[in-house]
Amino acid sequence: MTSPAVSSRDLPHPASDEIRLEDVLHALSDPMRLRIVRELAGARGELSCSHFDLPVTKSTTTHHFRVLRESGVIRQVYRGTAKMNGLRRDDLDELFPGLLAALLDAAARQAVRLAG
């Protein structure tokens, strides 16, 4: 049996030991990217890119997902024709204990405050 060839549809992700705090914080500093992460955190699994209804162009949405993937915040894989997104919660929690939970909590509190 031969190993499957690496597909041109495989997306590059940093290994967990390559994820840097400053890259994660940069990725989460943008309101659209934080919105994506909040939705992923509330999901019971992966979500397709088309699930997200962001008030930006398709190319800008693609850019936001790429920043999140390249920083190590999310993992993207193709399933058929859909690009699926999942939060790398285990990696982030192992590297930076409590960071993701604190950021998600702070973002939720801010959303309530701004909506009120």
N, C-alpha and C positions, 0 to 999 in steps of 0.2 A: 504494500500500500504506500502511496506517495503522499507527501504533505501537500495540502492545498496551497496553491499560489497565493501570494499576498495580492489582494484585490486593490485596484486603484480607488475603490470606494472605502478602503480602510482609512480611518481618520487618525492623525497623530494625537496622542495624549501623553502628558508627562507621567513617568512612573511616580509612585507615591513618594519616593525619596527625593524626587526632583521638584516637588511642589513647594513653592516659597510663599511665605506669609505676605510679603509685599505684593506679589502677583494676585493672590486671593483677595486682599483688601482693595487693590485697584479694580479688579473685576467687579467686586460688590459695591464699589463707590458710585456706579451709574444707576439711576432709578429704574431704567428698563431692565437691566441685568438683574438687579435686586428683585424686581417683580417676577422675572422668570424663575429665579431661585426660590422665591416664596411659593410659587405655584408648584414647582417640583417637590418642595418640602412637604406640601400638603397632599400630594398624590400618593396613590398606593402602588406606584411603579413608574415605569417610563411613560413619557408623554411625547407625542410627535411634535415636530416643529409647527405643523399646521394647527395644532391645538391652541397655540398662543395667539391671541388677538391683540397685537401691539399697535399703537398709533404711530408707527414709523414705516418706512418703505421696506420692501422685501430685502433689499441689499443691506440696509441698516440692521434688520433683524438677523440676517446671516452673520454680520459682523459681531453683533452681541453674543450670539451662540459661539462663535469662534473664540472670542476673548474668554468666555467662561470655560470652554474646553481646554484651551491652551494654558490657562492658569491652574487647571486641575480641579475646578469647582464642579464641572459636570463631565459625564462620559456620553459620547454620541456614537451610536451604531446604526447601520442601515439594517432594516428589517423589510425585505422586499424593496419597494420604492420609497418607503417612509424612513426619514431620519429620526431615530428615537433618542430621547434625552433622559438621562437619569442623574440625580444628584450623587456625588461621590462622598456621601455622608460618612461612611466608615473611615475612608482615608483622611478626611478633614478632621474628624473627631479624634483619630489616633495621633495625628500630627499636632493639632491645636485644640486640646480638650476644652470644651465649653464655648469655643469661639462661634461656631455656627449657630448653636442654640441662642447665644446672647445676641447675635446679629439679627436673627429671625424674630426674636422677642422684641428687640428695639424697633425693628421695621414695622411690626404689627402695632406697637404702641404709637408710633409716629402716624401710621395710616389712620388710626382711630382719632388721634388728636387733630389731624388735618381735615378729616371728614366732618368733625363735630363743629 
